Amino acid sequence: MKLSNILLVSFFLSLFGGMAQESNDVSVTKALELMGSRFEITVVAPNEDIGYINIDEAVSEIKRIEKMISSWDENSETSLINRNAGIKPVKVSKELFSLIDRAVRVSEITDGAFDITYASADKIWRFDGSMSRMPSHDEITQSVTKIGYDRIKLDNENQTVFLTQVGMKIGFGAIGKGYAADKAKELLVSKQVKAGIINASGDLTTWGTKADGGNWMVGISNPLDKSKVFSWLPVVESSVATSGNYEKYVVFQGKKYSHIIDPRTGYPTSGVNSVSIFAKKVELCDALATAVFVMGRDTGLHMINQLDGVEAVVVDSENKIHKSSGVVFEQNQ
C-alpha cells in the first residue's frame, strides 16, 4: 500500500495523540543509549510494571543484535567475517546471512549507492572539525579501492560469507539501528504487546495506536529551522528513516561537503539536504535513505517510484521539496 500525506523531512520527531477514547492502558517510555545511539522505546501496556518489563525485553533483543553485527566486538560474527577477508569463507548464523543477503540486494537495485563494504574505506574525511585540508584526488580514489558489494560471496548451501579481497570489511552503520528496531518490534508483537513505537535516533517504527486510541504522529519540520513544524504525519504500522547533511559537513574554499560519502567514488554527495524514506521496515528505510542521498534527487526518486510500498521526500540543496509519486503535500501555513 502506498503512503500519502507525507510532508517535509528532518530529524525532528514529535509524537502526540488524537481521536481520544476511553482505555485503561498506559503509555510507558524509556530512553537509553544502545548501539552508540539514543533509543527511545514506548509501549502501550495494562500498567507501568508490565510496560517496563516489555521495554526490558526489547532492550535485550537490541543488545543481541548489536552483539551479532558489531565490528567493534572482536568476538562478533561480523568481526570474524572481516578478519577472514581474502582468506576463507566464514559460516554464519542464518539471521546474519539473511541480513547480508538483503543488504547486497539493496546494493544491486541502487547500483552500489548503498554498500555495506563502505566499512573498507580509508577514513580520509573527518567531520569533527579536525580536517585542515581537502584530500587529493589520488587519496580519494585510493580510499575506495576495497569497496565493492560484488566482492561479497554468499554461499546459500553452506551459509558462508566470503570477502574476496584482503582488507575488505563490512559494516552495518547504515542499517544496523533500523534492523534492531525492526527485531525489537517483532519480539514485542509476538508477546502480544498491543502497540508501541521504537525510535532509534530518529529512525522509527510503530504498531497499533496510542493508549488514548490516537495514531502515532511524526512532526515534520524545516531542516533549516527545526522549531517550525510544517505538518504532522500519521505513521500507522509503518516506519520512517531520515538522512541529512545539515549537521555534519566540512567547508573548503566556500564549498560544503556532506558527511554522506558516495561509496563508488569516495567523494561527498551534493545537491541534497535531506531524504526521508517511508516503508514497512526501518531496515529498508535506513538503506534507501542513504542510497537516495547518494544517487541524487532525480535518479533517487525515479528508483523509489519503481518500488512497491516505499515513498520518499527529498529536500534539495536549495531547500526545495520533491516527492515520490505516492506523496501528497499539505503543509501548515
Protein Blocks (a to p, Z undefined) as FASTA:
>chain_A
ZZehiabddfbdcdddehiacdfbdcddddddeehiacddddddfblklmmmmmmmmmmm
mmmmmmmmpckbmkbmklmmmmmgokaccdddfklmmmmmmmmmmmmmnnomacfklmmp
ccfbccehpacbdcdfklmmmmmmmgcfklpccdfklopacdfbghiacdfklmmmmmmm
mmmmmmmmmnopabdcddeehiacdehjdfkopacddddddfklmkbcfbdcddehiadd
dddfklgccdeehiacdfbdcfknopacehiabdcdddfblklmmmmmmmmmmnommlmm
mmmmmpghiacddddfkopacddfkbccdddZZ
